[in-house]
């Protein structure tokens, strides 16, 4: 065999070896042709009936129809959402277990719990933002107040004598209360619950004076006249409650708190699977029926890329870490 033929054979062998070595990486980045071959599980880290649960069931229904497999909603409340989030963080990264995460599970819990069962930044692969929503400040009518201004005046007359419910310690409803207290120079007692439904039950029963809740889960009770909305926490009034002012226009300029809800997979989920899930959910959120339903709840549909959702998480981590540390918020 001459030298030229020898070199040609060596080059061919080298190319074959390179291709063989590249196969595992290519395979790891490719979604299985038969995905999904079994039902998916969407973990909601709070009780049924709250905004996280409402949005999860809406998305699960659409995903089931689009993917041809049932998407089971699995409520796992506790520890401010940490129990459910940990279950997803420890799940196999195969696209069959997903989390409906929140500002609490992905951003704030890491700063208020002394020991976290997962790493918010390293243990999840962001898929897409599902919806963004303001919170709302509610009263059951037992307090003689009809505005945030009147509430602040009453709170100053009764230091520590008023209390408010929220869905968890460190979640956006709780932070809404802490921010109002800080900016208004008052102190109201926080009463954390495992979800919106039990907190609303106690508000209606008069066990607590006030409640901060995500607007979508509170809207039905507001529209039924069972609770009074004093203000929304977003930068503008909510279209579904045009007569309810923002906290900022009620005497606390600069006050803004938004809640978001997003889909996440365990870290290590193949990028191709993450991309397919994001595209599927984005199409669902863009359908007129789902878009209208989310807007009826007082929220704004998402659907952005995994990178865009990851950027939201990073920005809020920087923002709320400062607020939490300054307020000294810790899990009870």
Beta strands, then each sheet from edge to edge (+ up, - down):
strand 1: 40-44
strand 2: 71-75
strand 3: 97-102
strand 4: 124-139
strand 5: 163-166
strand 6: 189-192
strand 7: 210-214
strand 8: 228-232
strand 9: 258-266
strand 10: 299-301
sheet 1: 2+ 1+ 3+ 9- 4+ 7- 5- 6-
sheet 2: 2+ 1+ 3+ 9- 4+ 8-
sheet 3: 2+ 1+ 3+ 9- 4+ 10-
end
